[in-house]
């Protein structure tokens, strides 16, 4: 696993958290 893969995974995790928080706020 390269550093780029870890960085990409963390970015995806943060993006998912942002989408989830927006979804919960709009409910």
C-alpha positions as CSV (number, residue, x, y, z in Angstrom):
1,X,0.0,0.0,0.0
2,X,1.5,3.3,-1.1
3,X,1.1,6.7,0.6
4,X,-1.1,7.9,-2.2
5,X,-3.6,5.0,-1.5
6,X,-3.8,5.9,2.2
7,X,-4.2,9.6,1.3
8,X,-7.0,8.8,-1.1
9,X,-8.8,6.5,1.4
10,X,-8.7,9.3,4.0
11,X,-10.1,11.8,1.5
12,X,-12.9,9.4,0.7
13,X,-13.6,8.9,4.4
14,X,-13.8,12.7,5.0
15,X,-16.0,13.1,1.9
16,X,-18.4,10.4,3.2
17,X,-18.5,12.1,6.6
18,X,-19.4,15.5,5.0
19,X,-22.1,13.9,2.9
20,X,-23.5,12.1,6.0
21,X,-23.5,15.3,8.1
22,X,-25.3,17.2,5.3
23,X,-27.8,14.4,5.0
24,X,-28.6,14.4,8.7
25,X,-28.9,18.1,8.8
26,X,-31.5,18.1,6.0
27,X,-33.6,15.4,7.6
